[in-house]
Amino acid sequence: MEDNYRAILAFFSEVKEFFQALAKYLIKNLHLSFLRFEEGKGVFVTALYRQRGKLARRLMHSGMAGLAAVGIMIAPVIAQEFPGRSVDPWEIPSTSVVLSATTENPSTATLISEKIRDKIIEYKVQEGDTLASIAEKFGVTVDTIRWQNNLSKRSKIKAGQTLEILPVTGVSHKVQKGDTVYSIAKRYDTSPQAIVDFPFNTFMNDETFELAIGQVIIVPDGVMPSARPSAPRRRQITPDAGTMVASGSFVWPAGGRITQRFSWYHKAVDIANRSAPNILAADSGKVVYANCLTWGYGCHVIIDHGNGFRTLYAHLSKLYVSVGQGVARGSALGRMGSTGRSTGTHVHFEVIKNGVYLNPLSILR
């Protein structure tokens, strides 16, 4: 009996030693694996940082392809989990409903998708269409359609004709040798920042805004040289910074020329001034952000005005305030600059109310 007891104790002692040795082994190997993983991740992250976004498109495309492949592989498994019956998503029959090509109403209407257009599209002219009606449908100017399709003011359009429509008012430009965003902006009498801010224009280098020969870019608000007046277009000049428009309204953050207005892809107003003046608080409030980035907004300040409103001031060269500081209407927040994703000295001014971006000109005027 005593021998059996000793045998059992010896067995459990050996089991205990086994699990202790196993735990030490696992901890040692997992620790080394973790260190190797961290080292590899550091090398990978450093390589990406040095590329500064050059590999972003490749990574995004490969990532989306990987997600699509995973989705295709697990679709049958997910299908088995449908309640009540098993469904093979690849065997679901298509609808047998066929839309009739005839209608009791002889008039024809073309429905234009409200989806944001990211490129030039083709539009087939319908009976009764005019350049003005087409321009209104797509939210561009008549001149934009004329310039893109080489039409003169006397040109007529007819049903069945195909027109190219730009995503925004302006012109398209095929990049030639020696072209830069600055030379293109000068040629079409617009702001280089507008070319950079248009989200579907791509660049070989996101820091220098280098263009590839042969690529087609959109020049928002551009004007063809042949249609440009002899004198430069008159830009809106802001009042002196700090001048109150009306009781309870915001004041202008800076004096200068408005080089870019509010749009769906640029939810702000850009004010440029080569003298780089101080940027002023549009209204009193509390600074909730004041920092510098090497991309995007660059050095920028965000003020919470305590009434649902927030304002943002971007691309500053210097910051005069810090987080948590209270500022009065007209207080200097920093100096106008060209930090971050910027092509020249200006301030990018946003107004947000309860999370919704507002057109600053509707408040400042």
C-alpha positions in Angstrom: 0.0 0.0 0.0 2.8 2.3 0.9 4.6 1.5 -2.3 1.6 2.5 -4.4 1.3 5.8 -2.5 5.0 6.5 -3.2 4.5 5.6 -6.9 1.6 8.0 -7.2 3.6 10.8 -5.6 6.5 10.2 -7.9 4.1 10.2 -10.9 2.6 13.6 -10.0 6.1 15.0 -9.2 7.2 14.0 -12.7 4.0 15.5 -14.3 4.7 18.7 -12.3 8.3 18.9 -13.6 7.1 18.2 -17.1 4.6 21.1 -17.1 7.2 23.4 -15.5 9.7 22.6 -18.3 7.0 23.0 -20.9 6.0 26.4 -19.5 9.6 27.6 -19.6 10.1 26.4 -23.1 6.9 28.1 -24.4 7.6 31.3 -22.6 11.2 31.4 -24.0 10.1 30.7 -27.6 7.1 32.9 -27.5 9.2 35.8 -26.2 11.8 35.3 -28.9 9.1 35.1 -31.5 7.5 38.2 -30.2 10.9 40.0 -30.3 11.4 38.8 -33.9 7.9 40.0 -34.9 8.5 43.4 -33.3 11.9 43.7 -35.1 10.4 42.7 -38.4 7.5 45.1 -37.9 9.9 47.9 -37.1 11.8 47.3 -40.4 8.6 47.2 -42.4 7.1 50.4 -40.8 10.4 52.2 -41.3 10.5 51.2 -45.0 6.9 52.5 -45.5 7.6 55.7 -43.7 10.6 56.4 -45.9 8.4 55.8 -49.0 6.0 58.5 -47.7 2.9 57.0 -49.2 4.5 55.8 -52.5 3.4 52.2 -51.8 -0.1 53.2 -50.5 -1.8 52.4 -53.8 -0.2 49.0 -54.1 -0.9 48.1 -50.5 -4.5 49.2 -50.9 -5.1 47.2 -54.1 -3.4 44.1 -52.8 -5.3 44.4 -49.5 -8.7 44.8 -51.3 -7.8 41.8 -53.5 -7.0 39.7 -50.5 -10.3 40.7 -48.8 -12.2 39.8 -51.9 -10.5 36.4 -52.1 -11.3 35.7 -48.4 -14.9 36.7 -49.0 -15.2 34.3 -52.0 -13.7 31.4 -50.0 -15.9 31.8 -46.9 -19.2 32.7 -48.7 -20.3 29.0 -48.9 -19.6 28.6 -45.2 -21.6 31.6 -44.3 -24.4 30.5 -46.5 -24.8 27.3 -44.4 -25.6 29.5 -41.4 -28.8 31.1 -43.0 -31.7 30.2 -40.7 -34.3 27.7 -42.0 -32.5 26.4 -45.0 -29.1 26.1 -46.7 -28.6 28.7 -49.5 -25.8 28.6 -52.1 -25.3 32.3 -53.0 -23.9 31.3 -56.4 -27.1 29.4 -57.3 -29.6 32.2 -56.5 -31.6 32.8 -59.7 -31.7 36.3 -61.1 -34.9 38.2 -61.2 -37.3 37.4 -64.1 -38.7 40.9 -64.1 -37.9 42.8 -67.3 -38.3 46.5 -67.5 -40.5 47.6 -70.4 -38.9 49.7 -73.0 -42.1 51.5 -73.7 -44.0 54.0 -71.6 -47.2 55.8 -71.7 -45.4 59.1 -71.4 -43.7 59.9 -74.8 -41.2 62.3 -73.1 -37.8 60.8 -72.2 -35.8 61.7 -69.1 -32.3 60.9 -68.2 -31.6 60.2 -64.6 -28.1 61.4 -63.5 -26.5 59.5 -60.7 -25.8 61.5 -57.5 -22.7 59.5 -56.9 -19.6 61.7 -56.7 -17.9 61.6 -60.1 -14.2 60.9 -60.0 -13.4 61.0 -63.7 -14.5 62.2 -67.1 -17.7 60.5 -68.3 -19.5 60.2 -71.6 -23.0 61.5 -72.1 -25.3 60.7 -75.0 -27.3 63.8 -76.0 -31.1 63.2 -75.7 -33.8 64.8 -77.8 -34.5 68.3 -76.4 -31.1 68.7 -74.7 -29.2 71.9 -74.7 -25.7 72.7 -73.4 -27.3 74.7 -70.6 -29.6 71.8 -69.6 -26.8 69.3 -69.7 -24.6 71.6 -67.7 -27.3 72.0 -65.1 -27.8 68.2 -64.8 -24.1 67.6 -64.1 -23.4 70.7 -62.0 -20.8 72.2 -64.3 -20.7 75.3 -66.5 -21.6 75.5 -70.1 -18.0 76.7 -70.9 -16.6 73.5 -69.2 -18.6 71.3 -71.6 -17.6 73.5 -74.6 -13.9 73.4 -73.8 -13.8 69.7 -73.2 -15.6 68.9 -76.5 -13.9 71.6 -78.6 -17.2 73.4 -79.2 -17.5 77.0 -80.1 -20.2 79.3 -78.9 -21.9 78.8 -82.3 -21.7 75.0 -82.2 -25.0 73.1 -82.1 -25.5 69.7 -80.5 -27.8 67.0 -81.7 -29.5 63.9 -80.3 -27.2 60.9 -80.3 -24.0 63.0 -80.1 -21.6 61.9 -77.4 -20.1 64.6 -75.1 -17.4 64.3 -72.5 -18.4 65.7 -69.1 -15.9 66.7 -66.4 -16.6 65.9 -62.8 -16.3 69.6 -61.8 -16.3 73.0 -63.4 -12.9 73.7 -65.0 -10.7 72.0 -67.6 -8.8 68.8 -68.1 -5.1 68.8 -69.0 -2.8 66.2 -70.5 0.6 66.6 -68.8 3.4 67.4 -71.1 7.2 67.4 -70.4 8.1 70.2 -68.0 4.6 70.7 -66.7 4.1 71.3 -62.9 1.0 72.0 -60.9 2.3 75.6 -60.7 2.7 76.1 -64.4 -0.6 74.4 -65.2 -2.4 76.5 -62.6 -0.8 79.7 -64.1 -1.8 78.6 -67.6 -5.5 78.1 -66.7 -5.6 81.0 -64.3 -6.4 79.1 -61.1 -4.8 78.1 -57.8 -2.3 75.2 -57.7 -3.8 74.2 -54.4 -7.1 73.5 -56.1 -5.3 71.0 -58.4 -3.6 69.3 -55.4 -6.8 69.3 -53.3 -8.9 67.6 -56.1 -9.0 64.1 -54.5 -8.8 62.1 -57.8 -5.7 63.8 -59.1 -2.7 61.6 -58.4 1.0 62.4 -58.2 4.2 60.4 -58.6 5.4 62.1 -55.4 3.0 63.4 -52.8 5.6 65.7 -51.3 6.7 67.5 -54.5 3.4 66.9 -56.4 5.4 65.5 -59.4 3.2 64.6 -62.4 3.7 61.8 -64.9 4.0 62.8 -68.6 0.8 61.8 -70.4 -1.5 61.6 -67.4 -4.8 63.6 -67.5 -5.5 65.8 -64.5 -8.6 67.9 -63.6 -8.0 71.6 -63.1 -10.9 72.9 -61.0 -12.2 76.3 -61.9 -9.6 76.5 -64.7 -10.2 78.8 -67.7 -8.9 78.1 -71.2 -6.2 80.6 -72.2 -8.2 81.4 -75.4 -11.2 82.4 -73.2 -9.3 84.3 -70.6 -9.7 88.1 -70.5 -6.6 90.2 -71.0 -6.6 91.2 -67.3 -6.4 88.5 -64.6 -9.6 87.3 -63.1 -10.6 89.4 -60.1 -10.4 87.4 -56.9 -12.6 88.2 -53.9 -10.7 90.2 -51.3 -11.6 89.6 -47.7 -12.2 92.5 -45.3 -9.5 93.3 -42.8 -9.0 90.4 -40.4 -10.8 90.9 -37.2 -13.5 93.2 -38.6 -16.9 92.2 -37.2 -19.5 91.6 -39.9 -22.5 91.7 -37.7 -23.3 91.0 -34.0 -22.9 87.4 -33.2 -21.2 86.4 -36.5 -17.7 85.2 -37.1 -14.8 87.5 -38.1 -12.4 86.9 -41.0 -9.4 84.8 -39.8 -7.1 86.7 -42.2 -6.9 89.3 -44.9 -6.1 88.3 -48.5 -7.4 86.8 -51.7 -9.8 83.9 -51.7 -8.1 81.3 -53.9 -10.3 78.3 -53.3 -14.0 78.1 -52.2 -16.1 75.5 -50.5 -16.9 72.3 -52.5 -17.7 68.6 -51.8 -14.0 67.8 -51.9 -12.7 70.9 -50.3 -14.9 71.7 -47.3 -13.2 75.0 -46.5 -12.2 78.4 -47.8 -8.5 79.1 -48.7 -7.3 82.7 -48.1 -3.8 83.5 -49.6 -1.5 86.4 -48.7 2.2 86.5 -49.6 2.9 88.7 -46.6 2.0 85.8 -44.3 0.0 87.8 -41.7 -1.2 86.5 -38.3 -4.2 84.2 -38.3 -7.0 85.3 -36.0 -9.6 83.4 -34.0 -13.0 83.8 -35.8 -14.8 83.8 -32.5 -13.9 83.3 -28.8 -13.5 79.8 -27.5 -11.1 77.1 -26.2 -8.2 75.7 -28.2 -8.7 71.9 -28.4 -5.9 71.2 -30.9 -2.6 73.0 -31.7 0.1 70.9 -33.3 2.2 70.3 -36.4 2.1 67.5 -38.9 4.3 66.8 -41.9 1.3 66.1 -44.1 -2.3 67.1 -44.6 -3.2 70.2 -42.5 0.4 70.7 -41.5 0.6 73.1 -38.4 -3.0 73.7 -37.5 -5.3 74.9 -34.7 -8.9 73.8 -33.8 -11.1 76.0 -31.6 -14.2 74.8 -29.8 -16.5 77.8 -29.5 -18.8 76.0 -26.9 -22.0 76.5 -28.9 -21.8 73.6 -31.3 -19.3 75.4 -33.6 -15.7 74.5 -34.2 -13.2 76.2 -36.5 -10.0 74.9 -38.0 -7.0 77.0 -39.2 -4.5 75.0 -41.3 -1.0 75.3 -42.9 0.3 77.7 -40.4 4.1 78.4 -40.2 4.0 79.3 -36.5 1.7 78.5 -33.6 1.1 81.1 -30.8 -1.4 79.1 -28.7 -1.6 75.7 -26.9 -4.3 73.2 -26.1 -6.6 74.2 -23.3 -5.9 77.9 -23.8 -8.9 80.3 -24.0 -8.9 82.8 -26.9 -11.0 85.9 -27.6 -12.5 86.8 -31.0 -9.6 88.3 -33.0 -6.8 86.8 -31.0 -3.7 85.7 -32.9 -3.4 81.9 -33.2 -0.4 81.7 -35.4 1.2 82.9 -38.6 0.0 82.0 -42.1 2.3 79.6 -43.9 2.6 76.6 -46.3 3.1 73.6 -44.1 1.6 70.1 -44.8 -0.1 69.4 -48.1 0.2 72.9 -49.4 1.5 74.7 -52.6 1.8 78.2 -51.3 1.3 80.6 -48.4 -2.4 80.5 -47.3 -4.8 79.5 -44.6 -7.3 76.7 -45.0 -10.3 77.7 -42.9 -13.1 75.3 -41.9 -16.3 75.8 -40.0 -18.0 72.8 -38.4 -21.3 72.9 -36.6 -22.3 69.7 -34.7 -20.1 67.6 -37.0 -21.4 69.2 -40.2 -19.1 71.2 -42.4 -20.5 74.6 -43.4 -19.5 77.0 -46.1 -17.5 79.6 -44.2 -18.6 82.3 -46.7 -22.2 81.8 -45.6 -21.2 82.8 -42.1 -18.4 85.3 -42.7 -20.3 87.4 -45.3 
